[in-house]
Amino acid sequence: MAPAGAGDLPRQPVITLLSRPGCHLCEQAREVIVRVAAELGVSWEERDITRSERDLREYGEQIPVTLINGIQHDYWRVSEERLRAALTSAG
């Protein structure tokens, strides 16, 4: 049995970049994410939307898409300031 309140602990933020091969905006987004994640000590991952029909349907016209803990944060362009602010408040 978990201690009382154990489920209430804040979760370390994780950034997910939804991208597609050959996408120049995705390359720019990746550069911003790598820099901000390193500065803040935050984990990040990248997911190629062409490997999932669901991702293609949902995000095909918006990439790159940035998720924080699975929730959509930004699309097309990643604002370094907005990303940093969201991660600071999430963590």
Sequence and secondary structure as in RCSB ss.txt:
>XXXX:A:sequence
MAPAGAGDLPRQPVITLLSRPGCHLCEQAREVIVRVAAELGVSWEERDITRSERDLREYGEQIPVTLINGIQHDY
WRVSEERLRAALTSAG
>XXXX:A:secstr
   TTGGGS    EEEEEE TT HHHHHHHHHHHHHHHHHT EEEEEEGGG HHHHHHHTTT SEEEETTEEEEE
SS  HHHHHHHHHHH 
